[in-house]
């Protein structure tokens, strides 16, 4: 993973964060969780974030081969 490219991708959220789709993890929370994909193929990293008053807050970056982030295990059961 190229850290400079990742930083540029995250900074692009400043322009229009709501352009990104809702993340699968969005179903577990009351707050909207969006994702921006960084990379290609097997080296794809979903960047999970939330938006408040047009400010994007990055919550988590994970490799696409990893399991979904379970935020509330009681809801998933």
C-alpha positions as CSV (number, residue, x, y, z in Angstrom):
1,X,0.0,0.0,0.0
2,X,1.4,3.4,-1.0
3,X,0.9,5.6,2.1
4,X,1.0,8.9,0.0
5,X,-1.8,7.6,-2.3
6,X,-3.8,6.6,0.7
7,X,-3.4,10.0,2.3
8,X,-4.4,11.7,-1.0
9,X,-7.5,9.4,-1.2
10,X,-8.5,10.3,2.3
11,X,-8.0,14.0,1.7
12,X,-10.3,13.7,-1.3
13,X,-13.1,13.2,1.1
14,X,-13.0,16.9,2.0
15,X,-14.5,17.8,-1.4
16,X,-17.6,15.6,-1.5
17,X,-17.7,12.9,1.2
18,X,-21.3,11.9,0.5
19,X,-20.3,10.7,-3.0
20,X,-19.3,7.4,-1.4
21,X,-21.6,4.5,-0.9
22,X,-22.9,3.3,2.4
23,X,-20.7,0.6,3.9
24,X,-22.1,-2.8,4.8
25,X,-21.3,-2.0,8.4
26,X,-23.8,0.8,8.2
27,X,-26.6,-1.6,9.1
28,X,-25.1,-2.0,12.6
29,X,-25.3,1.6,13.6
30,X,-27.6,4.5,13.9
31,X,-25.0,6.9,12.4
32,X,-24.3,6.7,8.7
33,X,-21.1,4.8,7.8
34,X,-19.8,5.2,4.3
35,X,-16.9,3.7,2.5
36,X,-14.3,4.8,0.0
37,X,-12.3,2.0,-1.7
38,X,-8.6,2.5,-2.1
39,X,-6.5,0.2,-4.3
40,X,-7.3,-2.5,-6.9
41,X,-8.0,-6.2,-6.9
42,X,-6.7,-8.1,-4.0
43,X,-5.1,-5.0,-2.6
44,X,-8.3,-3.1,-2.0
45,X,-8.7,-1.2,1.3
46,X,-12.2,0.0,2.3
47,X,-11.8,3.3,4.2
48,X,-14.8,3.5,6.6
49,X,-15.9,6.9,7.7
50,X,-18.7,9.0,8.9
51,X,-19.7,12.5,7.9
52,X,-20.8,15.3,10.2
53,X,-21.5,18.8,8.9
54,X,-19.5,18.1,5.7
55,X,-16.4,16.9,7.7
56,X,-15.4,13.3,7.1
57,X,-14.1,11.3,10.1
58,X,-12.2,8.1,9.2
59,X,-13.1,5.3,11.5
60,X,-11.2,2.3,10.1
61,X,-9.1,1.2,7.2
62,X,-9.1,-2.6,6.5
63,X,-7.9,-5.0,3.8
64,X,-10.8,-6.3,1.8
65,X,-9.9,-9.9,2.6
66,X,-10.7,-9.3,6.3
67,X,-14.1,-9.9,7.8
68,X,-16.5,-7.0,8.1
69,X,-16.0,-4.8,11.1
70,X,-18.6,-5.9,13.7
71,X,-19.5,-2.8,15.7
72,X,-22.3,-4.3,17.8
73,X,-22.2,-8.1,18.2
74,X,-25.6,-8.2,19.8
75,X,-27.2,-6.7,16.7
76,X,-25.5,-9.2,14.4
77,X,-26.5,-12.3,16.4
